[in-house]
Every structure is written in structure tokens, then in C-alpha cells.
Amino acid sequence: QVQLVESGGGLVQAGGSLRVSCELSGVTFSTGVMGWFRQAAGKEREFVALIMLSGRSTWYAESVLGRFSISDNGKNTVLLQMNRLKPEDTAVYYCAATAKGNMPVRVEDYDYWGQGTQVTVSS
């Protein structure tokens, strides 16, 4: 019943911008977090950004700080705006959700996952 669906991935040149979106359905959190992770070929899945569903506090990985921005519309839809993209940003980007109310940055902290969307940055 719980579903997360990402969209908006694609190909972009280095220095360009891209926005990915995630829609969550089938579950409602009174408190919790939605986050973005990414996984490059041959690497572990890593944290990118999160937003708390109450209060809208955000947290970013150091590698994307100042370039990426996470936001939500208050209706279980979260956006990740990616600017000044670099080739090392190339990865499958995953949306995730958890009922935890802190600032989880570990894969194992999240209960629900989307299928991922490919982002490729050319040099």
C-alpha cells in the first residue's frame, strides 16, 4: 500500500540544473522525515538530503551543501532541486520515508523506498 514514486531524472551537462520529485502515498506520518539518497555504480547508497515533515528542518550531505535544496509541499510530495551539477553527482537517486522524528542519515533508518530515478551529469 505504501508507495514512493520518483520522477524528473535525466541527462544534464556539468554546471547545469535538474529537479527530481517524489510522491508518497498509502501512509501518513504525524511526525517523520523524507529524504533523498543516491547510489553511484559500484558504490554504496549514500545520504543526500532530508526534510522533517513537521517544522521543515533540513539537513544536507557535505558534498551537496550549497548546491542542492530539498523542499516539500506539505502533502507528502518532496522535491530536490539540484544546481551546479558535477559528474560525481551521477547516480540513481532514491526517495525514502521514515516515521522517525530526528535527522536520520543512514539507509537503515528508513522504512520505505522508491524505485529510483537516474541522474547523469556529463563533463
Secondary structure, 3 states (H helix, E strand, C coil): CCEEEEECCEEEECCCCEEEEEEEECCCCCCCEEEEEEECCCCCCEEEEEEECCCCCEEECCCCCCCEEEEECCCCEEEEEECCCCHHHCEEEEEEEECCCCCCCCHHHCCEECCCEEEEEEC
